[in-house]
Amino acid sequence: VKSSGAVPGPMDCYLVLRGIKTLAVRVERAVSNAKKVADFLDHHPKVSEVHYPGLSSHPQHELAKKQMD
């Protein structure tokens, strides 16, 4: 795989196209998993604080909700 230059090689182009096709699904799953982990930690007795804008307890939850939708 060529790592520098103005024009990417054929293999680089193939890998980028392959990655783009599944990007939306991978991001959705990552967001879903992050939410599950944050919920779990938020209710865990040994965890005192969770900083995740997706939780309604986060101070900027409404702003994050607007930006993510």
HTML snippet that shows the backbone in 3Dmol.js (N, CA, C, O; Angstrom):
<script src="https://3Dmol.org/build/3Dmol-min.js"></script>
<div id="view" style="width:600px;height:400px;position:relative"></div>
<script>
const pdb = `
ATOM      1  N   VAL A   1       0.857  -1.179   0.000  1.00  0.00           N
ATOM      2  CA  VAL A   1       0.000   0.000   0.000  1.00  0.00           C
ATOM      3  C   VAL A   1       0.897   1.233   0.000  1.00  0.00           C
ATOM      4  O   VAL A   1       1.778   1.395   0.844  1.00  0.00           O
ATOM      5  N   LYS A   2       0.642   2.076  -0.960  1.00  0.00           N
ATOM      6  CA  LYS A   2       1.425   3.310  -1.085  1.00  0.00           C
ATOM      7  C   LYS A   2       0.935   4.306  -0.035  1.00  0.00           C
ATOM      8  O   LYS A   2      -0.267   4.538   0.094  1.00  0.00           O
ATOM      9  N   SER A   3       1.859   4.885   0.703  1.00  0.00           N
ATOM     10  CA  SER A   3       1.435   5.759   1.800  1.00  0.00           C
ATOM     11  C   SER A   3       1.703   7.237   1.566  1.00  0.00           C
ATOM     12  O   SER A   3       1.402   8.054   2.436  1.00  0.00           O
ATOM     13  N   SER A   4       2.257   7.603   0.418  1.00  0.00           N
ATOM     14  CA  SER A   4       2.480   9.017   0.160  1.00  0.00           C
ATOM     15  C   SER A   4       2.365   9.291  -1.331  1.00  0.00           C
ATOM     16  O   SER A   4       2.430   8.377  -2.154  1.00  0.00           O
ATOM     17  N   GLY A   5       2.194  10.563  -1.663  1.00  0.00           N
ATOM     18  CA  GLY A   5       2.083  10.955  -3.060  1.00  0.00           C
ATOM     19  C   GLY A   5       0.732  11.590  -3.334  1.00  0.00           C
ATOM     20  O   GLY A   5      -0.195  11.490  -2.530  1.00  0.00           O
ATOM     21  N   ALA A   6       0.635  12.246  -4.486  1.00  0.00           N
ATOM     22  CA  ALA A   6      -0.594  12.969  -4.834  1.00  0.00           C
ATOM     23  C   ALA A   6      -1.696  12.047  -5.329  1.00  0.00           C
ATOM     24  O   ALA A   6      -2.876  12.352  -5.160  1.00  0.00           O
ATOM     25  N   VAL A   7      -1.332  10.933  -5.931  1.00  0.00           N
ATOM     26  CA  VAL A   7      -2.321  10.022  -6.507  1.00  0.00           C
ATOM     27  C   VAL A   7      -2.254   8.690  -5.766  1.00  0.00           C
ATOM     28  O   VAL A   7      -1.199   8.058  -5.724  1.00  0.00           O
ATOM     29  N   PRO A   8      -3.370   8.261  -5.183  1.00  0.00           N
ATOM     30  CA  PRO A   8      -3.349   6.979  -4.473  1.00  0.00           C
ATOM     31  C   PRO A   8      -3.259   5.812  -5.457  1.00  0.00           C
ATOM     32  O   PRO A   8      -3.701   5.907  -6.602  1.00  0.00           O
ATOM     33  N   GLY A   9      -2.690   4.737  -4.994  1.00  0.00           N
ATOM     34  CA  GLY A   9      -2.575   3.542  -5.815  1.00  0.00           C
ATOM     35  C   GLY A   9      -3.909   2.813  -5.897  1.00  0.00           C
ATOM     36  O   GLY A   9      -4.832   3.137  -5.150  1.00  0.00           O
ATOM     37  N   PRO A  10      -4.028   1.845  -6.782  1.00  0.00           N
ATOM     38  CA  PRO A  10      -5.283   1.104  -6.956  1.00  0.00           C
ATOM     39  C   PRO A  10      -5.727   0.390  -5.680  1.00  0.00           C
ATOM     40  O   PRO A  10      -6.917   0.370  -5.362  1.00  0.00           O
ATOM     41  N   MET A  11      -4.796  -0.183  -4.963  1.00  0.00           N
ATOM     42  CA  MET A  11      -5.155  -0.894  -3.725  1.00  0.00           C
ATOM     43  C   MET A  11      -5.661   0.088  -2.678  1.00  0.00           C
ATOM     44  O   MET A  11      -6.612  -0.213  -1.957  1.00  0.00           O
ATOM     45  N   ASP A  12      -5.033   1.263  -2.585  1.00  0.00           N
ATOM     46  CA  ASP A  12      -5.497   2.288  -1.649  1.00  0.00           C
ATOM     47  C   ASP A  12      -6.933   2.686  -1.973  1.00  0.00           C
ATOM     48  O   ASP A  12      -7.767   2.807  -1.075  1.00  0.00           O
ATOM     49  N   CYS A  13      -7.215   2.887  -3.246  1.00  0.00           N
ATOM     50  CA  CYS A  13      -8.572   3.264  -3.667  1.00  0.00           C
ATOM     51  C   CYS A  13      -9.565   2.176  -3.328  1.00  0.00           C
ATOM     52  O   CYS A  13     -10.662   2.457  -2.845  1.00  0.00           O
ATOM     53  N   TYR A  14      -9.187   0.931  -3.579  1.00  0.00           N
ATOM     54  CA  TYR A  14     -10.062  -0.202  -3.254  1.00  0.00           C
ATOM     55  C   TYR A  14     -10.371  -0.248  -1.760  1.00  0.00           C
ATOM     56  O   TYR A  14     -11.521  -0.439  -1.365  1.00  0.00           O
ATOM     57  N   LEU A  15      -9.357  -0.077  -0.944  1.00  0.00           N
ATOM     58  CA  LEU A  15      -9.558  -0.132   0.503  1.00  0.00           C
ATOM     59  C   LEU A  15     -10.440   1.016   1.008  1.00  0.00           C
ATOM     60  O   LEU A  15     -11.267   0.823   1.899  1.00  0.00           O
ATOM     61  N   VAL A  16     -10.259   2.197   0.439  1.00  0.00           N
ATOM     62  CA  VAL A  16     -11.092   3.338   0.835  1.00  0.00           C
ATOM     63  C   VAL A  16     -12.547   3.088   0.451  1.00  0.00           C
ATOM     64  O   VAL A  16     -13.447   3.313   1.260  1.00  0.00           O
ATOM     65  N   LEU A  17     -12.783   2.632  -0.756  1.00  0.00           N
ATOM     66  CA  LEU A  17     -14.154   2.355  -1.197  1.00  0.00           C
ATOM     67  C   LEU A  17     -14.799   1.265  -0.363  1.00  0.00           C
ATOM     68  O   LEU A  17     -15.971   1.367   0.002  1.00  0.00           O
ATOM     69  N   ARG A  18     -14.043   0.229  -0.061  1.00  0.00           N
ATOM     70  CA  ARG A  18     -14.572  -0.864   0.761  1.00  0.00           C
ATOM     71  C   ARG A  18     -14.934  -0.355   2.158  1.00  0.00           C
ATOM     72  O   ARG A  18     -15.965  -0.732   2.715  1.00  0.00           O
ATOM     73  N   GLY A  19     -14.084   0.497   2.714  1.00  0.00           N
ATOM     74  CA  GLY A  19     -14.336   1.029   4.050  1.00  0.00           C
ATOM     75  C   GLY A  19     -15.518   1.975   4.094  1.00  0.00           C
ATOM     76  O   GLY A  19     -16.266   1.987   5.072  1.00  0.00           O
ATOM     77  N   ILE A  20     -15.697   2.768   3.048  1.00  0.00           N
ATOM     78  CA  ILE A  20     -16.803   3.733   3.012  1.00  0.00           C
ATOM     79  C   ILE A  20     -18.153   3.024   2.972  1.00  0.00           C
ATOM     80  O   ILE A  20     -19.127   3.494   3.561  1.00  0.00           O
ATOM     81  N   LYS A  21     -18.206   1.900   2.278  1.00  0.00           N
ATOM     82  CA  LYS A  21     -19.474   1.172   2.135  1.00  0.00           C
ATOM     83  C   LYS A  21     -20.030   0.715   3.483  1.00  0.00           C
ATOM     84  O   LYS A  21     -21.246   0.643   3.661  1.00  0.00           O
ATOM     85  N   THR A  22     -19.159   0.411   4.414  1.00  0.00           N
ATOM     86  CA  THR A  22     -19.618  -0.086   5.714  1.00  0.00           C
ATOM     87  C   THR A  22     -19.484   0.946   6.829  1.00  0.00           C
ATOM     88  O   THR A  22     -19.754   0.636   7.990  1.00  0.00           O
ATOM     89  N   LEU A  23     -19.072   2.163   6.496  1.00  0.00           N
ATOM     90  CA  LEU A  23     -18.822   3.180   7.516  1.00  0.00           C
ATOM     91  C   LEU A  23     -20.071   3.498   8.342  1.00  0.00           C
ATOM     92  O   LEU A  23     -19.996   3.559   9.569  1.00  0.00           O
ATOM     93  N   ALA A  24     -21.203   3.700   7.697  1.00  0.00           N
ATOM     94  CA  ALA A  24     -22.428   4.059   8.421  1.00  0.00           C
ATOM     95  C   ALA A  24     -22.808   2.987   9.437  1.00  0.00           C
ATOM     96  O   ALA A  24     -23.164   3.307  10.571  1.00  0.00           O
ATOM     97  N   VAL A  25     -22.736   1.741   9.044  1.00  0.00           N
ATOM     98  CA  VAL A  25     -23.088   0.637   9.952  1.00  0.00           C
ATOM     99  C   VAL A  25     -22.108   0.574  11.115  1.00  0.00           C
ATOM    100  O   VAL A  25     -22.513   0.377  12.260  1.00  0.00           O
ATOM    101  N   ARG A  26     -20.816   0.740  10.825  1.00  0.00           N
ATOM    102  CA  ARG A  26     -19.813   0.673  11.892  1.00  0.00           C
ATOM    103  C   ARG A  26     -19.974   1.804  12.888  1.00  0.00           C
ATOM    104  O   ARG A  26     -19.814   1.594  14.090  1.00  0.00           O
ATOM    105  N   VAL A  27     -20.290   3.008  12.408  1.00  0.00           N
ATOM    106  CA  VAL A  27     -20.485   4.155  13.305  1.00  0.00           C
ATOM    107  C   VAL A  27     -21.735   3.950  14.156  1.00  0.00           C
ATOM    108  O   VAL A  27     -21.712   4.209  15.360  1.00  0.00           O
ATOM    109  N   GLU A  28     -22.828   3.488  13.544  1.00  0.00           N
ATOM    110  CA  GLU A  28     -24.060   3.235  14.309  1.00  0.00           C
ATOM    111  C   GLU A  28     -23.813   2.223  15.421  1.00  0.00           C
ATOM    112  O   GLU A  28     -24.275   2.405  16.547  1.00  0.00           O
ATOM    113  N   ARG A  29     -23.091   1.169  15.107  1.00  0.00           N
ATOM    114  CA  ARG A  29     -22.802   0.139  16.118  1.00  0.00           C
ATOM    115  C   ARG A  29     -21.888   0.675  17.214  1.00  0.00           C
ATOM    116  O   ARG A  29     -22.066   0.343  18.386  1.00  0.00           O
ATOM    117  N   ALA A  30     -20.920   1.495  16.845  1.00  0.00           N
ATOM    118  CA  ALA A  30     -20.013   2.077  17.847  1.00  0.00           C
ATOM    119  C   ALA A  30     -20.781   2.991  18.790  1.00  0.00           C
ATOM    120  O   ALA A  30     -20.539   2.979  19.997  1.00  0.00           O
ATOM    121  N   VAL A  31     -21.704   3.784  18.253  1.00  0.00           N
ATOM    122  CA  VAL A  31     -22.524   4.681  19.073  1.00  0.00           C
ATOM    123  C   VAL A  31     -23.418   3.863  19.999  1.00  0.00           C
ATOM    124  O   VAL A  31     -23.558   4.181  21.180  1.00  0.00           O
ATOM    125  N   SER A  32     -24.016   2.816  19.460  1.00  0.00           N
ATOM    126  CA  SER A  32     -24.886   1.955  20.265  1.00  0.00           C
ATOM    127  C   SER A  32     -24.103   1.294  21.405  1.00  0.00           C
ATOM    128  O   SER A  32     -24.576   1.242  22.541  1.00  0.00           O
ATOM    129  N   ASN A  33     -22.916   0.795  21.097  1.00  0.00           N
ATOM    130  CA  ASN A  33     -22.083   0.162  22.125  1.00  0.00           C
ATOM    131  C   ASN A  33     -21.627   1.166  23.176  1.00  0.00           C
ATOM    132  O   ASN A  33     -21.594   0.846  24.364  1.00  0.00           O
ATOM    133  N   ALA A  34     -21.275   2.374  22.751  1.00  0.00           N
ATOM    134  CA  ALA A  34     -20.853   3.403  23.705  1.00  0.00           C
ATOM    135  C   ALA A  34     -21.992   3.747  24.665  1.00  0.00           C
ATOM    136  O   ALA A  34     -21.770   3.935  25.861  1.00  0.00           O
ATOM    137  N   LYS A  35     -23.208   3.828  24.133  1.00  0.00           N
ATOM    138  CA  LYS A  35     -24.379   4.127  24.973  1.00  0.00           C
ATOM    139  C   LYS A  35     -24.598   3.021  26.005  1.00  0.00           C
ATOM    140  O   LYS A  35     -24.880   3.301  27.171  1.00  0.00           O
ATOM    141  N   LYS A  36     -24.468   1.770  25.575  1.00  0.00           N
ATOM    142  CA  LYS A  36     -24.645   0.636  26.501  1.00  0.00           C
ATOM    143  C   LYS A  36     -23.590   0.653  27.605  1.00  0.00           C
ATOM    144  O   LYS A  36     -23.900   0.412  28.772  1.00  0.00           O
ATOM    145  N   VAL A  37     -22.354   0.937  27.233  1.00  0.00           N
ATOM    146  CA  VAL A  37     -21.268   0.995  28.228  1.00  0.00           C
ATOM    147  C   VAL A  37     -21.510   2.152  29.202  1.00  0.00           C
ATOM    148  O   VAL A  37     -21.338   1.995  30.411  1.00  0.00           O
ATOM    149  N   ALA A  38     -21.909   3.314  28.672  1.00  0.00           N
ATOM    150  CA  ALA A  38     -22.168   4.469  29.542  1.00  0.00           C
ATOM    151  C   ALA A  38     -23.320   4.186  30.495  1.00  0.00           C
ATOM    152  O   ALA A  38     -23.240   4.527  31.675  1.00  0.00           O
ATOM    153  N   ASP A  39     -24.392   3.566  30.002  1.00  0.00           N
ATOM    154  CA  ASP A  39     -25.525   3.211  30.870  1.00  0.00           C
ATOM    155  C   ASP A  39     -25.086   2.243  31.961  1.00  0.00           C
ATOM    156  O   ASP A  39     -25.451   2.408  33.125  1.00  0.00           O
ATOM    157  N   PHE A  40     -24.306   1.238  31.588  1.00  0.00           N
ATOM    158  CA  PHE A  40     -23.828   0.260  32.563  1.00  0.00           C
ATOM    159  C   PHE A  40     -22.992   0.941  33.647  1.00  0.00           C
ATOM    160  O   PHE A  40     -23.195   0.711  34.839  1.00  0.00           O
ATOM    161  N   LEU A  41     -22.052   1.781  33.218  1.00  0.00           N
ATOM    162  CA  LEU A  41     -21.180   2.454  34.182  1.00  0.00           C
ATOM    163  C   LEU A  41     -21.941   3.457  35.036  1.00  0.00           C
ATOM    164  O   LEU A  41     -21.624   3.645  36.211  1.00  0.00           O
ATOM    165  N   ASP A  42     -22.944   4.101  34.449  1.00  0.00           N
ATOM    166  CA  ASP A  42     -23.735   5.086  35.186  1.00  0.00           C
ATOM    167  C   ASP A  42     -24.488   4.446  36.353  1.00  0.00           C
ATOM    168  O   ASP A  42     -24.735   5.096  37.368  1.00  0.00           O
ATOM    169  N   HIS A  43     -24.849   3.177  36.205  1.00  0.00           N
ATOM    170  CA  HIS A  43     -25.599   2.482  37.260  1.00  0.00           C
ATOM    171  C   HIS A  43     -24.720   1.578  38.123  1.00  0.00           C
ATOM    172  O   HIS A  43     -25.221   0.912  39.029  1.00  0.00           O
ATOM    173  N   HIS A  44     -23.434   1.551  37.854  1.00  0.00           N
ATOM    174  CA  HIS A  44     -22.531   0.695  38.617  1.00  0.00           C
ATOM    175  C   HIS A  44     -22.199   1.364  39.953  1.00  0.00           C
ATOM    176  O   HIS A  44     -21.875   2.552  39.983  1.00  0.00           O
ATOM    177  N   PRO A  45     -22.277   0.626  41.040  1.00  0.00           N
ATOM    178  CA  PRO A  45     -22.051   1.226  42.365  1.00  0.00           C
ATOM    179  C   PRO A  45     -20.612   1.712  42.606  1.00  0.00           C
ATOM    180  O   PRO A  45     -20.395   2.593  43.438  1.00  0.00           O
ATOM    181  N   LYS A  46     -19.641   1.155  41.899  1.00  0.00           N
ATOM    182  CA  LYS A  46     -18.251   1.544  42.121  1.00  0.00           C
ATOM    183  C   LYS A  46     -17.803   2.702  41.227  1.00  0.00           C
ATOM    184  O   LYS A  46     -16.663   3.157  41.324  1.00  0.00           O
ATOM    185  N   VAL A  47     -18.695   3.176  40.359  1.00  0.00           N
ATOM    186  CA  VAL A  47     -18.355   4.289  39.471  1.00  0.00           C
ATOM    187  C   VAL A  47     -19.063   5.535  39.980  1.00  0.00           C
ATOM    188  O   VAL A  47     -20.289   5.561  40.093  1.00  0.00           O
ATOM    189  N   SER A  48     -18.289   6.562  40.284  1.00  0.00           N
ATOM    190  CA  SER A  48     -18.883   7.764  40.882  1.00  0.00           C
ATOM    191  C   SER A  48     -19.394   8.759  39.845  1.00  0.00           C
ATOM    192  O   SER A  48     -20.328   9.512  40.119  1.00  0.00           O
ATOM    193  N   GLU A  49     -18.792   8.769  38.655  1.00  0.00           N
ATOM    194  CA  GLU A  49     -19.168   9.779  37.670  1.00  0.00           C
ATOM    195  C   GLU A  49     -18.916   9.248  36.255  1.00  0.00           C
ATOM    196  O   GLU A  49     -17.912   8.582  36.006  1.00  0.00           O
ATOM    197  N   VAL A  50     -19.833   9.548  35.337  1.00  0.00           N
ATOM    198  CA  VAL A  50     -19.680   9.156  33.932  1.00  0.00           C
ATOM    199  C   VAL A  50     -19.866  10.405  33.086  1.00  0.00           C
ATOM    200  O   VAL A  50     -20.884  11.088  33.202  1.00  0.00           O
ATOM    201  N   HIS A  51     -18.891  10.707  32.236  1.00  0.00           N
ATOM    202  CA  HIS A  51     -18.975  11.865  31.340  1.00  0.00           C
ATOM    203  C   HIS A  51     -19.311  11.360  29.943  1.00  0.00           C
ATOM    204  O   HIS A  51     -18.417  10.982  29.186  1.00  0.00           O
ATOM    205  N   TYR A  52     -20.585  11.353  29.601  1.00  0.00           N
ATOM    206  CA  TYR A  52     -21.031  10.912  28.279  1.00  0.00           C
ATOM    207  C   TYR A  52     -22.227  11.769  27.892  1.00  0.00           C
ATOM    208  O   TYR A  52     -23.266  11.688  28.546  1.00  0.00           O
ATOM    209  N   PRO A  53     -22.116  12.585  26.852  1.00  0.00           N
ATOM    210  CA  PRO A  53     -23.195  13.504  26.486  1.00  0.00           C
ATOM    211  C   PRO A  53     -24.510  12.814  26.120  1.00  0.00           C
ATOM    212  O   PRO A  53     -25.561  13.455  26.116  1.00  0.00           O
ATOM    213  N   GLY A  54     -24.463  11.527  25.815  1.00  0.00           N
ATOM    214  CA  GLY A  54     -25.683  10.798  25.483  1.00  0.00           C
ATOM    215  C   GLY A  54     -26.555  10.493  26.695  1.00  0.00           C
ATOM    216  O   GLY A  54     -27.725  10.143  26.539  1.00  0.00           O
ATOM    217  N   LEU A  55     -26.009  10.619  27.887  1.00  0.00           N
ATOM    218  CA  LEU A  55     -26.793  10.373  29.109  1.00  0.00           C
ATOM    219  C   LEU A  55     -27.589  11.623  29.463  1.00  0.00           C
ATOM    220  O   LEU A  55     -27.078  12.739  29.367  1.00  0.00           O
ATOM    221  N   SER A  56     -28.827  11.436  29.868  1.00  0.00           N
ATOM    222  CA  SER A  56     -29.664  12.591  30.211  1.00  0.00           C
ATOM    223  C   SER A  56     -29.141  13.343  31.428  1.00  0.00           C
ATOM    224  O   SER A  56     -29.522  14.493  31.647  1.00  0.00           O
ATOM    225  N   SER A  57     -28.277  12.718  32.224  1.00  0.00           N
ATOM    226  CA  SER A  57     -27.711  13.378  33.405  1.00  0.00           C
ATOM    227  C   SER A  57     -26.545  14.311  33.046  1.00  0.00           C
ATOM    228  O   SER A  57     -26.098  15.090  33.889  1.00  0.00           O
ATOM    229  N   HIS A  58     -26.059  14.239  31.826  1.00  0.00           N
ATOM    230  CA  HIS A  58     -24.942  15.091  31.401  1.00  0.00           C
ATOM    231  C   HIS A  58     -25.420  16.539  31.280  1.00  0.00           C
ATOM    232  O   HIS A  58     -26.511  16.776  30.761  1.00  0.00           O
ATOM    233  N   PRO A  59     -24.629  17.514  31.747  1.00  0.00           N
ATOM    234  CA  PRO A  59     -25.050  18.922  31.712  1.00  0.00           C
ATOM    235  C   PRO A  59     -25.350  19.465  30.307  1.00  0.00           C
ATOM    236  O   PRO A  59     -26.178  20.363  30.159  1.00  0.00           O
ATOM    237  N   GLN A  60     -24.699  18.938  29.300  1.00  0.00           N
ATOM    238  CA  GLN A  60     -24.927  19.436  27.942  1.00  0.00           C
ATOM    239  C   GLN A  60     -25.632  18.395  27.061  1.00  0.00           C
ATOM    240  O   GLN A  60     -25.410  18.339  25.851  1.00  0.00           O
ATOM    241  N   HIS A  61     -26.467  17.590  27.674  1.00  0.00           N
ATOM    242  CA  HIS A  61     -27.189  16.539  26.964  1.00  0.00           C
ATOM    243  C   HIS A  61     -28.075  17.107  25.851  1.00  0.00           C
ATOM    244  O   HIS A  61     -28.102  16.561  24.748  1.00  0.00           O
ATOM    245  N   GLU A  62     -28.786  18.175  26.122  1.00  0.00           N
ATOM    246  CA  GLU A  62     -29.694  18.749  25.110  1.00  0.00           C
ATOM    247  C   GLU A  62     -28.912  19.250  23.889  1.00  0.00           C
ATOM    248  O   GLU A  62     -29.341  19.058  22.751  1.00  0.00           O
ATOM    249  N   LEU A  63     -27.784  19.882  24.127  1.00  0.00           N
ATOM    250  CA  LEU A  63     -26.952  20.354  23.025  1.00  0.00           C
ATOM    251  C   LEU A  63     -26.449  19.167  22.195  1.00  0.00           C
ATOM    252  O   LEU A  63     -26.499  19.199  20.965  1.00  0.00           O
ATOM    253  N   ALA A  64     -25.973  18.137  22.864  1.00  0.00           N
ATOM    254  CA  ALA A  64     -25.491  16.955  22.164  1.00  0.00           C
ATOM    255  C   ALA A  64     -26.608  16.279  21.387  1.00  0.00           C
ATOM    256  O   ALA A  64     -26.392  15.783  20.281  1.00  0.00           O
ATOM    257  N   LYS A  65     -27.787  16.260  21.960  1.00  0.00           N
ATOM    258  CA  LYS A  65     -28.944  15.658  21.303  1.00  0.00           C
ATOM    259  C   LYS A  65     -29.285  16.398  20.010  1.00  0.00           C
ATOM    260  O   LYS A  65     -29.598  15.773  18.998  1.00  0.00           O
ATOM    261  N   LYS A  66     -29.225  17.724  20.046  1.00  0.00           N
ATOM    262  CA  LYS A  66     -29.480  18.521  18.840  1.00  0.00           C
ATOM    263  C   LYS A  66     -28.421  18.266  17.783  1.00  0.00           C
ATOM    264  O   LYS A  66     -28.741  18.142  16.601  1.00  0.00           O
ATOM    265  N   GLN A  67     -27.174  18.186  18.192  1.00  0.00           N
ATOM    266  CA  GLN A  67     -26.076  18.011  17.252  1.00  0.00           C
ATOM    267  C   GLN A  67     -26.054  16.607  16.642  1.00  0.00           C
ATOM    268  O   GLN A  67     -25.638  16.436  15.497  1.00  0.00           O
ATOM    269  N   MET A  68     -26.491  15.628  17.385  1.00  0.00           N
ATOM    270  CA  MET A  68     -26.424  14.240  16.906  1.00  0.00           C
ATOM    271  C   MET A  68     -27.622  13.831  16.066  1.00  0.00           C
ATOM    272  O   MET A  68     -27.550  12.856  15.318  1.00  0.00           O
ATOM    273  N   ASP A  69     -28.706  14.554  16.178  1.00  0.00           N
ATOM    274  CA  ASP A  69     -29.897  14.177  15.395  1.00  0.00           C
ATOM    275  C   ASP A  69     -29.944  14.848  14.065  1.00  0.00           C
ATOM    276  O   ASP A  69     -30.881  14.631  13.297  1.00  0.00           O
TER     277      ASP A  69
END
`;
const viewer = $3Dmol.createViewer("view");
viewer.addModel(pdb, "pdb");
viewer.setStyle({}, {cartoon: {color: "spectrum"}});
viewer.zoomTo();
viewer.render();
</script>
